[in-house]
Amino acid sequence: MNPRVKEVTPNPDFTLKIEFTNDEIRVFDVKPYLETGIFKELKDYHKFKKVKPFLGSIQWNGGQDLCPDTLYLESK
């Protein structure tokens, strides 16, 4: 099982700085998702920056979320 999200910080370039439960800090690029479905709403930076940790993953106010495994495996 991959580590889960402990903290998340949005960046102005639509990436997320994520601290995982194993104390690794990685960067996840959300830009590829911004052209898809409900994620289009997050092109508005004021909405994007409201991301919060949620049950080991992340979630935005509009209900958008990403799998914690995706966040870990696709981050750098």
DSSP file (Angstrom, degrees, kcal/mol; ACC not computed):
  #  RESIDUE AA STRUCTURE BP1 BP2  ACC     N-H-->O    O-->H-N    N-H-->O    O-->H-N    TCO  KAPPA ALPHA  PHI   PSI    X-CA   Y-CA   Z-CA
    1    1 A M              0   0    0      0, 0.0     3,-0.1     0, 0.0     0, 0.0   0.000 360.0 360.0 360.0 133.8    0.0    0.0    0.0
    2    2 A N        -     0   0    0      1,-0.1    67,-0.1     0, 0.0    70,-0.0  -0.404 360.0 -90.2 -76.8 156.4    1.3    3.4   -0.9
    3    3 A P        -     0   0    0      0, 0.0     2,-0.2     0, 0.0    69,-0.2  -0.221  42.6-126.4 -63.1 159.0    1.5    6.2    1.7
    4    4 A R        -     0   0    0     -3,-0.1    17,-2.5     1,-0.1     2,-0.3  -0.620  29.6 -85.3-105.5 165.6   -1.4    8.5    2.1
    5    5 A V  E     +A   20   0A   0     51,-2.6    51,-0.3    15,-0.2    15,-0.2  -0.507  39.9 169.7 -74.8 132.5   -1.7   12.3    2.0
    6    6 A K  E    S+     0   0A   0     13,-3.5     2,-0.3     1,-0.4    14,-0.2   0.752  70.3   3.7-105.3 -44.1   -0.9   14.2    5.2
    7    7 A E  E     -A   19   0A   0     12,-1.8    12,-2.5    45,-0.1    -1,-0.4  -0.979  60.6-163.4-142.0 151.9   -0.8   17.8    3.9
    8    8 A V  E     -A   18   0A   0     -2,-0.3    10,-0.2    10,-0.2     8,-0.0  -0.999   2.6-172.3-140.4 137.6   -1.4   19.5    0.6
    9    9 A T  E     -A   17   0A   0      8,-2.5     8,-3.1    -2,-0.4     2,-0.2  -0.988  20.0-136.5-129.7 121.3   -0.4   22.9   -0.6
   10   10 A P  E     -A   16   0A   0      0, 0.0     6,-0.2     0, 0.0    39,-0.1  -0.523  16.8-151.6 -76.4 144.1   -1.6   24.4   -4.0
   11   11 A N    >   -     0   0    0      4,-2.6     3,-1.8    -2,-0.2     4,-0.4  -0.854  25.1-116.3-112.7 150.9    0.9   26.2   -6.2
   12   12 A P  T 3  S+     0   0    0      0, 0.0    -1,-0.1     0, 0.0    33,-0.1   0.694 112.9  63.5 -59.7 -19.2    0.1   29.0   -8.7
   13   13 A D  T 3  S-     0   0    0      2,-0.1    18,-0.2     1,-0.0     3,-0.1   0.193 122.3-102.7 -91.2  17.9    1.3   26.7  -11.6
   14   14 A F  S <  S+     0   0    0     -3,-1.8    16,-2.0     1,-0.3    17,-0.7   0.836  84.8 122.3  63.0  36.4   -1.5   24.2  -10.9
   15   15 A T  E     - B   0  29A   0     -4,-0.4    -4,-2.6    14,-0.2     2,-0.4  -0.806  54.4-135.2-113.4 165.3    0.7   21.7   -9.1
   16   16 A L  E     -AB  10  28A   0     12,-2.6    12,-2.5    -2,-0.3     2,-0.7  -0.983   2.2-144.9-123.5 131.2    0.3   20.5   -5.6
   17   17 A K  E     -AB   9  27A   0     -8,-3.1    -8,-2.5    -2,-0.4     2,-0.5  -0.864  30.2-169.3 -89.7 120.1    3.0   20.1   -3.0
   18   18 A I  E     -AB   8  26A   0      8,-3.2     8,-2.6    -2,-0.7     2,-0.5  -0.944  19.3-157.5-121.3 129.5    2.0   17.0   -1.1
   19   19 A E  E     -AB   7  25A   0    -12,-2.5   -13,-3.5    -2,-0.5   -12,-1.8  -0.921  21.0-154.9-101.5 127.1    3.4   15.6    2.1
   20   20 A F  E >   -A    5   0A   0      4,-2.7     3,-2.2    -2,-0.5   -15,-0.2  -0.511  30.5-102.5 -99.4 167.5    2.7   11.9    2.5
   21   21 A T  T 3  S+     0   0    0    -17,-2.5   -16,-0.1     1,-0.3    -1,-0.1   0.644 121.5  60.8 -66.4 -14.6    2.5    9.8    5.7
   22   22 A N  T 3  S-     0   0    0    -18,-0.2    -1,-0.3     2,-0.1     3,-0.1   0.286 120.4-110.6 -91.3  10.2    6.0    8.4    5.0
   23   23 A D  S <  S+     0   0    0     -3,-2.2     2,-0.2     1,-0.3    -2,-0.1   0.501  72.5 140.8  72.3   8.6    7.2   12.1    5.3
   24   24 A E        -     0   0    0     -5,-0.0    -4,-2.7     1,-0.0     2,-0.5  -0.569  41.7-149.4 -73.8 144.4    8.1   12.3    1.6
   25   25 A I  E     +B   19   0A   0     -6,-0.2     2,-0.3    -2,-0.2    -6,-0.2  -0.984  26.1 166.9-116.4 124.5    7.3   15.6    0.0
   26   26 A R  E     -B   18   0A   0     -8,-2.6    -8,-3.2    -2,-0.5     2,-0.5  -0.837  32.0-123.7-132.5 166.4    6.4   15.4   -3.7
   27   27 A V  E     -B   17   0A   0     -2,-0.3    49,-2.5   -10,-0.2     2,-0.5  -0.966  19.3-163.7-117.2 129.4    4.9   17.6   -6.4
   28   28 A F  E     -B   16   0A   0    -12,-2.5   -12,-2.6    -2,-0.5     2,-0.7  -0.952  14.3-139.6-113.7 128.3    1.8   16.4   -8.4
   29   29 A D  E     +B   15   0A   0     -2,-0.5   -14,-0.2    45,-0.4     4,-0.1  -0.781  19.3 179.7 -90.4 115.6    0.9   18.2  -11.6
   30   30 A V    >>  +     0   0    0    -16,-2.0     3,-2.2    -2,-0.7     4,-0.7   0.637  58.6  95.1 -87.9 -16.1   -2.9   18.7  -11.9
   31   31 A K  G >4 S+     0   0    0    -17,-0.7     3,-1.2     1,-0.3     4,-0.3   0.826  77.5  58.0 -50.0 -42.3   -2.7   20.4  -15.4
   32   32 A P  G 34 S+     0   0    0      0, 0.0     3,-0.4     0, 0.0    -1,-0.3   0.762 107.2  50.0 -61.4 -21.1   -3.4   17.2  -17.4
   33   33 A Y  G X4 S+     0   0    0     -3,-2.2     3,-1.8     1,-0.2     6,-0.2   0.631  87.2  84.5 -88.4 -15.5   -6.6   16.7  -15.5
   34   34 A L  T << S+     0   0    0     -3,-1.2    -1,-0.2    -4,-0.7     9,-0.2   0.556  86.3  55.1 -71.2  -7.0   -7.9   20.3  -16.0
   35   35 A E  T 3  S+     0   0    0     -3,-0.4     2,-0.5    -4,-0.3    -1,-0.3   0.292  94.3  88.8-101.9   7.8   -9.4   19.5  -19.5
   36   36 A T  S X  S-     0   0    0     -3,-1.8     3,-1.7     1,-0.0     4,-0.4  -0.927  92.3 -71.9-119.1 125.6  -11.5   16.6  -18.2
   37   37 A G  G >  S+     0   0    0     -2,-0.5     3,-1.8     1,-0.3     4,-0.2   0.102 114.0   2.3  42.6-130.0  -15.1   16.6  -16.8
   38   38 A I  G >  S+     0   0    0      1,-0.3     3,-1.0     2,-0.2    -1,-0.3   0.675 121.2  73.0 -65.6 -19.4  -15.6   18.1  -13.4
   39   39 A F  G X  S+     0   0    0     -3,-1.7     3,-1.6     1,-0.2    -1,-0.3   0.684  76.1  80.1 -70.8 -16.9  -11.9   19.0  -13.1
   40   40 A K  G X  S+     0   0    0     -3,-1.8     3,-1.8    -4,-0.4    -1,-0.2   0.833  82.2  65.2 -57.8 -32.0  -12.5   21.9  -15.7
   41   41 A E  G X  S+     0   0    0     -3,-1.0     3,-1.3     1,-0.3    -1,-0.3   0.779  89.3  67.5 -60.0 -26.4  -13.9   23.9  -12.8
   42   42 A L  G <  S+     0   0    0     -3,-1.6    -1,-0.3     1,-0.3     6,-0.2   0.461  72.0  87.5 -80.2   0.0  -10.4   23.9  -11.2
   43   43 A K  G <  S+     0   0    0     -3,-1.8     2,-0.8    -9,-0.2    -1,-0.3   0.754  72.4  85.0 -64.9 -22.6   -9.0   26.1  -14.0
   44   44 A D  S X> S-     0   0    0     -3,-1.3     4,-2.5    -4,-0.2     3,-1.3  -0.735  78.9-151.0 -78.6 111.2  -10.2   28.9  -11.8
   45   45 A Y  H 3> S+     0   0    0     -2,-0.8     4,-2.7     1,-0.3    -1,-0.2   0.812  92.7  62.5 -59.6 -30.9   -7.2   29.3   -9.4
   46   46 A H  H 34 S+     0   0    0      1,-0.2    -1,-0.3     2,-0.2     4,-0.1   0.855 111.4  38.7 -63.6 -32.6   -9.5   30.5   -6.6
   47   47 A K  H X4 S+     0   0    0     -3,-1.3     3,-1.4    -6,-0.2    14,-0.3   0.876 113.9  55.3 -79.6 -40.9  -11.3   27.2   -6.7
   48   48 A F  H >< S+     0   0    0     -4,-2.5     3,-1.1     1,-0.3    -2,-0.2   0.893 101.2  57.7 -58.2 -42.3   -8.1   25.2   -7.3
   49   49 A K  T 3< S+     0   0    0     -4,-2.7    -1,-0.3     1,-0.3    -2,-0.1   0.525  87.9  77.4 -73.3  -2.8   -6.4   26.6   -4.2
   50   50 A K  T <   +     0   0    0     -3,-1.4    -1,-0.3    -5,-0.1    -2,-0.1   0.202  64.9 135.8 -90.2  16.9   -9.2   25.4   -1.9
   51   51 A V    <   -     0   0    0     -3,-1.1     9,-0.2     9,-0.1   -43,-0.1  -0.358  31.5-175.9 -64.7 143.2   -7.8   21.8   -2.0
   52   52 A K  E     -C   59   0B   0      7,-2.2     7,-2.3   -43,-0.1     2,-0.1  -0.965  33.1 -98.7-137.6 152.4   -7.7   20.0    1.4
   53   53 A P  E     -C   58   0B   0      0, 0.0     2,-0.3     0, 0.0     5,-0.3  -0.496  44.7-177.1 -65.4 144.6   -6.5   16.7    2.6
   54   54 A F  E >   -C   57   0B   0      3,-2.3     3,-2.0    -2,-0.1   -49,-0.1  -0.859  57.9 -30.5-153.3 111.7   -9.4   14.2    2.9
   55   55 A L  T 3  S-     0   0    0     -2,-0.3     3,-0.1     1,-0.3   -50,-0.0   0.854 126.3 -42.7  49.6  45.6   -9.4   10.6    4.2
   56   56 A G  T 3  S+     0   0    0      1,-0.3   -51,-2.6   -51,-0.3    -1,-0.3   0.431 136.4  59.2  84.8  -0.8   -5.8   10.0    3.1
   57   57 A S  E <  S-C   54   0B   0     -3,-2.0    -3,-2.3   -53,-0.2    -1,-0.3  -0.350  88.4 -92.1-129.4-149.5   -6.3   11.7   -0.3
   58   58 A I  E     -CD  53  66B   0      8,-0.7     8,-0.8    -5,-0.3     2,-0.3  -0.933  31.1-175.6-133.5 159.3   -7.3   15.2   -1.4
   59   59 A Q  E     -CD  52  65B   0     -7,-2.3    -7,-2.2    -2,-0.3     2,-0.2  -0.987  13.7-144.6-154.5 146.7  -10.6   16.9   -2.2
   60   60 A W    >   -     0   0    0      4,-2.5     3,-1.9    -2,-0.3    -9,-0.1  -0.650  37.1-103.1-103.8 166.9  -11.8   20.2   -3.5
   61   61 A N  T 3  S+     0   0    0    -14,-0.3   -13,-0.1     1,-0.3    -1,-0.1   0.777 119.2  60.5 -61.0 -28.3  -15.0   22.0   -2.6
   62   62 A G  T 3  S-     0   0    0    -15,-0.1    -1,-0.3     2,-0.1     3,-0.1   0.413 123.1-101.9 -81.5   3.6  -16.7   21.0   -5.8
   63   63 A G  S <  S+     0   0    0     -3,-1.9    -2,-0.1     1,-0.3     2,-0.1   0.387  73.2 146.1  93.5  -3.4  -16.3   17.3   -4.9
   64   64 A Q        +     0   0    0    -26,-0.1    -4,-2.5    -5,-0.0    -1,-0.3  -0.443  19.3 161.8 -67.1 138.5  -13.3   16.7   -7.2
   65   65 A D  E     -D   59   0B   0     -6,-0.2     2,-0.3    -2,-0.1    -6,-0.2  -0.965  27.2-142.6-150.4 167.2  -10.8   14.2   -5.8
   66   66 A L  E     -D   58   0B   0     -8,-0.8    -8,-0.7    -2,-0.3    -2,-0.0  -0.973  32.9 -98.2-133.7 148.1   -8.0   12.0   -6.8
   67   67 A C     >  -     0   0    0     -2,-0.3     4,-2.3     1,-0.1     3,-0.2  -0.403  28.2-132.4 -62.5 134.5   -7.0    8.5   -5.8
   68   68 A P  H  > S+     0   0    0      0, 0.0     4,-2.0     0, 0.0     5,-0.2   0.835 107.8  55.3 -61.0 -31.5   -4.2    8.6   -3.2
   69   69 A D  H  > S+     0   0    0      2,-0.2     4,-3.0     1,-0.2     5,-0.3   0.905 107.4  49.4 -66.9 -40.3   -2.2    5.9   -5.1
   70   70 A T  H  > S+     0   0    0      1,-0.2     4,-2.4     2,-0.2    -1,-0.2   0.928 109.4  52.5 -61.6 -45.5   -2.4    8.1   -8.3
   71   71 A L  H  < S+     0   0    0     -4,-2.3     4,-0.4     1,-0.2    -1,-0.2   0.899 116.2  39.6 -57.9 -42.4   -1.1   11.1   -6.3
   72   72 A Y  H >< S+     0   0    0     -4,-2.0     3,-0.8    -5,-0.2    -2,-0.2   0.949 118.5  44.1 -74.1 -49.4    1.8    9.1   -5.0
   73   73 A L  H 3< S+     0   0    0     -4,-3.0    -2,-0.2     1,-0.2    -3,-0.2   0.801 118.5  42.5 -70.3 -29.5    2.8    7.2   -8.1
   74   74 A E  T 3< S+     0   0    0     -4,-2.4   -45,-0.4    -5,-0.3    -1,-0.2   0.395  97.3  92.8 -99.3   3.6    2.4   10.1  -10.5
   75   75 A S    <         0   0    0     -3,-0.8   -47,-0.2    -4,-0.4    -3,-0.0  -0.560 360.0 360.0 -93.7 162.6    4.1   12.7   -8.3
   76   76 A K              0   0    0    -49,-2.5   -48,-0.1    -2,-0.2    -1,-0.1   0.347 360.0 360.0-123.6 360.0    7.8   13.6   -8.4
